[in-house]
Amino acid sequence: MRISDDRYRRERQRMELALRFLRHEARTQTIRTWTGLSDDRIRKLYRSYLSQVRRQLPRHRGKSPHQVAYFTRSQQLQLESAALASMLSLLGVIPPPAPGAAAAAAPGLARGAQLCAAFEAYCAFVPAAQISFEHAVFLVSALTRGDLLRLGGCVGCGCLIVSERFPAREQRCHLCASGARH
């Protein structure tokens, strides 16, 4: 039996994605949803491979983030949300609106790897990033469903912004809102 055999490839991909999620400090529930691994298997994976770096990689407990107001709380978070959403869209984590796109938007190994790549690109682009990996996962689900958040364009300049589904006023980027762009 060789670990490289095709029949073991999917299991190895699950483990590699779970390790990647663990390095991004994802909760067990999030890892289970995206990889299909059991809670016990995820904990054993953490103990086996990441316990030496426990001080640098804390294990978060409790519920995952679930408030959409987080992404519009400040101008900095609005900018970061737009940057992250752009990365997520470019790498295909957030599918374009189309009939039947919900099936392609289900958590899975390929989409999980794309999510990690988008989050890593976002972290490289925004060095002091405030949005955690768990918030990124929530942003993906909220934008994919489209019931709470949506991608839109600034009415002033057309740049990408993340906004509530039914905003109370016209959506403007922080530069247009402050009058910096004319």
C-alpha positions as CSV (number, residue, x, y, z in Angstrom):
1,M,0.0,0.0,0.0
2,R,1.4,3.3,-1.1
3,I,0.2,6.6,0.4
4,S,0.4,8.1,-3.1
5,D,-2.2,5.7,-4.6
6,D,-5.2,7.4,-6.1
7,R,-7.5,5.8,-3.6
8,Y,-5.8,7.7,-0.8
9,R,-5.5,11.0,-2.6
10,R,-8.9,12.4,-1.4
11,E,-8.1,11.5,2.2
12,R,-4.7,13.2,1.9
13,Q,-6.3,16.3,0.4
14,R,-8.7,16.4,3.4
15,M,-5.9,16.2,5.8
16,E,-3.8,18.8,4.0
17,L,-6.7,21.2,3.8
18,A,-7.5,20.6,7.5
19,L,-3.9,21.5,8.4
20,R,-4.1,24.6,6.3
21,F,-7.3,25.6,8.1
22,L,-5.7,24.9,11.4
23,R,-2.8,27.2,10.6
24,H,-5.3,29.9,9.9
25,E,-6.8,29.3,13.3
26,A,-10.2,27.9,12.1
27,R,-12.6,26.4,14.5
28,T,-13.2,22.7,14.5
29,Q,-16.8,23.1,13.2
30,T,-15.5,25.1,10.2
31,I,-12.9,22.5,9.4
32,R,-15.5,19.7,9.7
33,T,-17.8,21.6,7.3
34,W,-15.2,22.2,4.6
35,T,-13.2,18.9,4.9
36,G,-15.7,16.3,6.1
37,L,-13.3,15.1,8.8
38,S,-14.7,14.2,12.2
39,D,-14.1,16.4,15.3
40,D,-11.9,13.7,16.8
41,R,-9.8,13.4,13.7
42,I,-9.3,17.2,13.6
43,R,-8.2,17.3,17.2
44,K,-5.8,14.4,16.7
45,L,-4.4,16.2,13.6
46,Y,-3.8,19.3,15.6
47,R,-2.1,17.4,18.4
48,S,0.1,15.5,16.0
49,Y,1.3,18.2,13.8
50,L,0.7,21.6,15.4
51,S,1.0,21.0,19.2
52,Q,4.6,22.3,19.1
53,V,3.5,25.7,17.9
54,R,0.5,25.8,20.2
55,R,1.5,29.2,21.7
56,Q,1.5,30.8,18.2
57,L,-1.7,29.0,17.0
58,P,-4.4,29.3,19.5
59,R,-7.5,27.1,19.2
60,H,-10.6,29.3,19.2
61,R,-13.7,27.9,20.8
62,G,-17.4,28.8,20.7
63,K,-19.5,30.0,17.8
64,S,-18.1,31.2,14.6
65,P,-18.7,34.9,13.7
66,H,-22.2,35.6,12.4
67,Q,-22.8,39.4,12.5
68,V,-22.8,41.1,9.1
69,A,-22.3,44.5,10.8
70,Y,-18.7,43.6,11.5
71,F,-17.8,44.2,7.8
72,T,-19.2,47.7,7.8
73,R,-18.3,48.7,11.3
74,S,-15.5,51.1,10.3
75,Q,-13.9,52.5,7.1
76,Q,-10.9,50.3,7.6
77,L,-13.0,47.1,7.8
78,Q,-15.0,48.3,4.8
79,L,-11.8,48.6,2.7
80,E,-10.5,45.3,3.9
81,S,-13.9,43.6,3.3
82,A,-13.8,44.9,-0.3
83,A,-10.2,43.7,-0.8
84,L,-11.0,40.3,0.6
85,A,-14.2,40.0,-1.4
86,S,-12.3,40.9,-4.5
87,M,-9.7,38.1,-3.9
88,L,-12.5,35.7,-3.1
89,S,-14.3,36.6,-6.4
90,L,-11.1,36.5,-8.5
91,L,-10.2,33.0,-7.2
92,G,-13.8,31.7,-7.7
93,V,-14.7,31.1,-4.1
94,I,-17.7,33.4,-4.5
95,P,-19.4,32.3,-7.7
96,P,-21.0,34.8,-10.0
97,P,-24.7,35.1,-9.6
98,A,-26.3,32.5,-11.9
99,P,-29.1,29.9,-11.7
100,G,-27.8,26.7,-10.1
101,A,-24.8,28.4,-8.6
102,A,-25.8,27.3,-5.1
103,A,-24.7,23.7,-5.8
104,A,-21.3,24.8,-6.9
105,A,-21.0,27.0,-3.8
106,A,-21.2,24.2,-1.3
107,P,-18.1,23.8,1.0
108,G,-15.7,21.3,-0.4
109,L,-12.0,20.5,-0.8
110,A,-11.4,22.4,-4.0
111,R,-13.3,25.4,-2.9
112,G,-11.6,25.2,0.6
113,A,-8.2,25.3,-1.1
114,Q,-9.3,28.4,-3.1
115,L,-10.6,30.0,0.1
116,C,-7.2,29.5,1.8
117,A,-5.4,30.9,-1.3
118,A,-7.6,34.0,-1.4
119,F,-7.2,34.6,2.4
120,E,-3.4,34.2,2.1
121,A,-3.4,36.7,-0.8
122,Y,-5.5,39.1,1.2
123,C,-3.1,38.8,4.2
124,A,-0.1,39.5,1.9
125,F,-2.0,42.5,0.4
126,V,-3.1,43.9,3.7
127,P,-0.2,43.3,6.2
128,A,-2.1,44.4,9.4
129,A,-5.3,42.6,8.4
130,Q,-8.2,42.9,10.9
131,I,-10.4,40.2,9.3
132,S,-9.7,36.8,10.6
133,F,-10.0,33.5,8.7
134,E,-13.3,32.7,10.5
135,H,-14.7,36.1,9.4
136,A,-13.5,35.4,5.9
137,V,-15.5,32.1,5.9
138,F,-18.6,33.9,7.2
139,L,-18.1,36.6,4.4
140,V,-18.0,33.8,1.8
141,S,-21.2,32.2,3.1
142,A,-23.0,35.6,3.4
143,L,-22.0,36.8,-0.1
144,T,-22.7,33.4,-1.7
145,R,-26.2,33.2,-0.2
146,G,-26.8,36.9,-0.9
147,D,-29.4,37.3,1.8
148,L,-27.5,39.5,4.2
149,L,-24.5,40.9,2.2
150,R,-23.9,41.6,-1.4
151,L,-21.1,42.8,-3.7
152,G,-21.9,46.1,-5.3
153,G,-20.3,49.2,-6.8
154,C,-19.9,52.6,-5.3
155,V,-22.4,55.0,-6.8
156,G,-19.7,57.7,-7.1
157,C,-16.8,55.8,-8.7
158,G,-17.9,52.3,-9.3
159,C,-15.3,50.6,-7.1
160,L,-16.2,47.3,-5.5
161,I,-17.8,47.5,-2.1
162,V,-19.5,45.0,0.3
163,S,-22.8,46.3,1.5
164,E,-25.9,45.1,3.3
165,R,-28.5,43.4,1.1
166,F,-31.0,46.3,1.4
167,P,-29.1,49.4,2.3
168,A,-30.9,52.4,3.8
169,R,-29.0,54.8,1.6
170,E,-26.8,54.8,-1.5
171,Q,-23.6,53.0,-1.0
172,R,-20.4,54.9,-1.5
173,C,-16.8,54.0,-0.9
174,H,-15.0,55.8,1.9
175,L,-13.2,58.1,-0.6
176,C,-16.4,59.2,-2.3
177,A,-18.2,59.5,1.0
178,S,-15.5,61.8,2.4
179,G,-15.4,63.9,-0.7
180,A,-11.8,63.0,-1.6
181,R,-12.8,62.0,-5.1
182,H,-14.4,64.4,-7.5
